[in-house]
Amino acid sequence: MSMLAELVEVVIGVDTHKHTHTAAVVDARTGAVIDRVTVTADPDGYTELVTVADRHSGLRAWAMEGSGGYGAGLARHLSDLDEMVVELDRPVRPARRAGAKSDLIDAERAARDALARTKLAQPKTGAERAALQMHTTARRAAVEAASDAQRQLHALVVTAPEAVRARFRGRTTRAMITVAERLRPQASAATRGARSAQPSTGTDVEVLAALRVLKALAARIRFLEAEAAAHEKAILALVRSWRPDLLALRGVGPIVAAAVLTAWSHPGRCRDDAAFAMLAGAAPIPASSGKTTKYRLNRSGDRQLNRALHTIALSRLQYDPATRAYADRRRAQGKTDREIKRCLKRYIARQLYRQLEAPSPA
């Protein structure tokens, strides 16, 4: 018997969508479906789902895929009612050669998949975590868009007429943005018109377009950078009010701390530091054969959390004497730099987990 079947009488599997949620009530002992329902994805629909569950048993659990996406509203509603919710990363889906696919089938699979698991995961919760998630997502989008705009600026300068390109030659990216921001396309066009009474040539039109587009790109870059800075300021304020102790760790800044906190969510979500390392994609994966004993890269888990661990490892390798001494010792033992970084990320995951599970000083 699975762990969940020992705790509850029924499991409600939910297949979440943008406008509707489909649920299947499954008997925890037999695995038989005893009820099905489709409701709207709004507070009235959530209340209806709870009413359906009340008709069957008070000892119940909810199995959901997408509790951080389409199912976020339902997960929040159930959390407010102190319901037991199991988060599914992705229910097992056998090959559908006969085209067996529907919301009801997926809801049943979610419930049975939860019953088959021996290790249950909790969904992310907490107002602070949700606020950090929104700010980090918006900041990441702003940073990526600003980088795209900078690449467009470089590409347009390369193909611009020489009269425009000469202004940017030999300058750094930041200096190019400043030059483009100060361009005055209309004034340049008026100056050229005063010099000659002849109609504008094709070259004049090209120059004017290049000046306008470069100035617009510079304005876009500045706006996006200001937006990213505002989000970073809000992230720093949230981290300081929630878990300021993280910022005292070497290599941990507000962005790294936000990535760690949004993945960790709350105490007890990860049962131990090994589970947290697996969540971060930092748990070693055995790749031994014969007399060779080694471990390979773990490509699973939360990649943003893995990136945060990687950032901490790089920072400590550069600035922390103890970490540099450890790297030298392992390098003398025959470890490659890549293997040393993997070991460091596993140690950092353990340190972060113990810090997070300790009572918050805030």
Buried (B, 14 or more C-beta within 10 A) or exposed (E): EBEBBEBBBBBBBBBBBEEBBBBBBBBBEEBEBEBBBBBEBBEEBBEBBBEBBEEBBEEBBBBBBBBBEBBBBBBBBBBEEEBBBBBBEEBEEEEEEEEEEEBBBBBBBBBBBBBBBEEBBBBBBBEBBBBBBEBBEBBBBBBEBBEBBBEBBEEBBEEBBEBBBEBBEEEEEEEBBEBBBEBEBEEBBEEBEEEEEEEEEEEBEBBBBBBBBBBBBBBBBBBBBEBBEBBBEBBBEBBBEBBEBBBEBEBBBBBBBBBBBBBBBBEEBBEEBBBBBBBBBBBBBEEEEEEEEEBEEBEBBBBBBBBBBBBBBEBBBEEBEEBEEBBEEBEEEEBEEEBBBBBBBBBBBBEBBEBBBEEEEE
